[in-house]
Structure formats: C-alpha cells, structure tokens
C-alpha cells in the first residue's frame, strides 16, 4: 500500500515508534520529520492539534491530518486516497 504521508515525530515518542513499526510491517511508505530537529515542522503539528505538539501526527497528500492514529485508520485513509 502506498501513498504520500508524512509522520511528524520525536525520537523519544513510544507511540511514534509503535506506529512506524506497524507501518513498516505493512509496507506503508512514509516520510518522518523530527519536530525537535525542525522547529518549522513543530508549527505544522501545533496548527493541526490546537496548539499542542502531539505526535505522531500524520499529514496526507490531500492536506488532512490524523493525530496518533491506529494502523487501521492509516490504512483506511490511504485506501480512500487511492480510490
């Protein structure tokens, strides 16, 4: 399954590590942006999370975002984008 998705993350985020592992096992490609290394990315995360730096935040090719989604939610979103 493929699609354009960016995961905003931090190195210490357990939820991020879990979701990355699940997406890797499913063959879902994604780009990771560390919001601690890229402050401008933190602004994107804050924008979609009411001022909070909540990760993982996924942003899709259509501009929509999901915060701490389950693997099923990611797969459903990518399937919807593909159709």
N, C-alpha and C positions, 0 to 999 in steps of 0.2 A: 504494500500500500504506500502510495507516495502522495505528496502534497507539499505545499510551501508552508512551513510552520517554523516559527522562531520561539525558542524557550528562553525566557528570562529567568536567571537562576543565580544562586550564590554557591560557593564551594562547600559551605557548611550545612546546606539545606538537605535534610534527610528526605523530605517529600520529593525534592528535585531528583536526588539520586535514585529513588524508587521508580519514579516515572520514566527517567532516562533508561533504566534497565529494562523496564517493561516495553518501552517503545523500541529499544534495540532488539529485544527478543522477537518482536512482531515485524521487524524490518521496516519500521516507520522512520523515514529520514527527517532530520530537523537540524536547525542551527541553534547553538547555545550562545547566549550573551550573558556574561557575568556582570551583574549590575554594580558590583563593588569595583570592578576594573573600568567600567564605562559609565560614569555618572549620568551621561545623557540618556542612557538606557533606563536608569532608575526613574527618570522623569516619565518615560512611557509607562512604566509599571504603575507609578503613582497616579497617572491620568486615568487608567482603567480600573484602579482599585480605591477610588475615593480618597486619594492622598496617602495611601499605605503602600509600603514596599513589600507586598505579599508575593512570594514565589513558591512554586513555579507559576509564572504567568505565561500562557501560550498565546501568540498572536498569529492569526492565519492570513492566507493570501487575500482574503476578502476584507481584511481590516478588523474582523471581530476578534474578541479575546475570551479566554477562559482562565480562571484562577484556580489552581490546584485541582485540575480535572482528573477524573478517573481515566484509565486506559480506554474503557468503553466509550466515554464521552469524546475522547480524542478520535477514536475510530469512527464514531458516528458523524462527527464534524467533517472529517476528511472524506468520508463516503458521500456526504451531502455536497461537498465542494466538487467532487469528481463527477457528480451527475448533472 
